[in-house]
Every structure is written in C-alpha cells, then in structure tokens.
Amino acid sequence: GKGCSREIMRAADYIQKNFQSDISLEDAADCVQKSRNYFSSLFKREMGMSFVDYVNHLRVQEACRLLDTTSELTYEVATRVGFSSYKYFSAVFKREVGCSPSCYRKQSPS
C-alpha cells in the first residue's frame, strides 16, 4: 500500500523475490527483525491482507502467467510457484480466480 512503513515495504519486496520458494511468516519477520506476532499484525494492517493471503496472491498471479504462457502441467505450475500441495494450490487458485487451474487454461486464448 501507499502508506506502508519501511519494514513492510522491505518485507513485501522480500516476499516478491522469494514467494516461489517455501517462505514462511518467520522468514519475512526475520528479514525485517520483528517478532512474528508483531510483524503479522503490522503486515495485515498495512497491506490489507494477511501474510499468507499475500503470498498466495502472488503465487496465483504467477501461476496464471505460467498457465497462459507455458504448456507445463498444472501440478508442475503449482510446484513452480511455491505450492507444495496441488490440492491446496487448486483451492487457493479457485478462490482467487473463480475457476480451477485447468479450467482457467481452457478459457485463455492460446
């Protein structure tokens, strides 16, 4: 967001660079030297969504890009963007996009 503290901007930058690996709330909090709980509430207040939602949002955006531009299988895309479980990826994707990953790919003009 616009009125974000330096810590949160730094954390968001860190998350954007690392969301494809298995990053945790602790990792992001450590990155800005804050306690987990403090960081978690600060992040949510300033970004308007929780850490997990933010990471998932970035992962889903990247998944959409990969589904649009590659022929990788949907479960490969899930792994590439940082989801360890395909079932979880599919559920998060559906919530964010409104349809399943495979359905999304069918709709996109290739």
C-alpha positions in Angstrom: 0.0 0.0 0.0 1.0 3.7 -0.3 1.2 4.5 3.4 3.4 1.5 4.3 6.2 1.6 6.8 9.7 0.8 5.6 9.6 -2.6 7.3 6.5 -3.7 5.4 7.8 -2.4 2.1 11.0 -4.3 2.7 9.1 -7.4 3.7 6.8 -7.1 0.6 9.9 -6.8 -1.6 11.5 -9.8 0.1 8.2 -11.8 -0.5 8.1 -10.8 -4.1 11.6 -12.1 -4.7 11.1 -15.3 -2.7 7.5 -16.4 -3.0 8.4 -19.3 -5.3 10.4 -20.9 -2.6 8.9 -22.2 0.7 8.9 -18.9 2.6 7.2 -18.6 6.0 6.0 -15.8 8.2 9.1 -16.3 10.3 11.4 -15.7 7.3 9.7 -12.5 6.4 9.6 -11.3 10.1 13.3 -12.1 10.5 14.0 -10.2 7.3 12.8 -7.0 9.0 13.9 -8.1 12.5 10.4 -8.1 14.1 8.7 -10.7 16.2 6.3 -13.0 14.3 3.2 -11.7 16.1 4.0 -8.0 15.7 5.0 -8.5 12.1 1.9 -10.4 11.3 -0.5 -7.8 12.7 1.5 -4.9 11.2 1.5 -6.6 7.8 -2.2 -7.2 7.8 -2.9 -3.6 8.9 -0.8 -2.1 6.3 -1.3 -4.4 3.4 -5.0 -5.1 4.0 -4.4 -8.9 3.8 -2.6 -11.5 5.9 0.9 -12.6 5.0 -0.4 -16.0 3.8 -3.0 -14.3 1.6 -0.4 -12.0 0.1 2.0 -14.9 -0.7 -0.8 -16.9 -2.2 -2.0 -13.9 -4.2 1.5 -13.5 -5.8 1.7 -17.3 -6.4 -1.7 -17.4 -8.1 -0.7 -14.4 -10.3 2.4 -16.1 -11.3 0.5 -19.4 -11.9 -1.9 -17.6 -14.2 1.1 -16.2 -16.2 2.6 -19.7 -16.5 -0.7 -21.2 -17.5 -1.0 -18.6 -20.2 2.5 -18.8 -21.5 3.7 -22.3 -21.0 2.5 -25.8 -21.6 3.6 -27.0 -18.2 1.1 -29.3 -16.5 -1.0 -27.6 -13.8 0.7 -29.6 -11.0 4.1 -28.6 -12.3 2.9 -24.9 -12.3 1.8 -25.4 -8.7 5.3 -26.6 -7.7 7.0 -23.9 -9.7 5.1 -21.1 -7.9 5.8 -22.5 -4.5 2.8 -24.7 -3.5 3.9 -28.0 -2.0 0.4 -29.4 -2.3 -1.6 -29.5 -5.5 -4.9 -29.7 -3.6 -4.1 -26.6 -1.7 -2.9 -24.8 -4.8 -6.1 -25.7 -6.6 -8.3 -24.5 -3.7 -6.4 -21.2 -3.4 -6.5 -20.7 -7.2 -10.2 -21.3 -7.3 -10.8 -18.8 -4.5 -8.7 -16.1 -6.2 -9.6 -16.6 -9.8 -13.1 -18.1 -9.6 -12.3 -21.4 -11.5 -9.9 -24.3 -11.4 -6.4 -24.0 -12.9 -7.2 -26.4 -15.7 -10.5 -24.6 -16.4 -8.6 -21.3 -16.4 -6.2 -22.6 -19.1 -9.0 -23.8 -21.3 -10.6 -20.3 -21.3 -7.4 -18.4 -22.0 -6.8 -17.7 -25.7 -3.6 -19.5 -26.6 
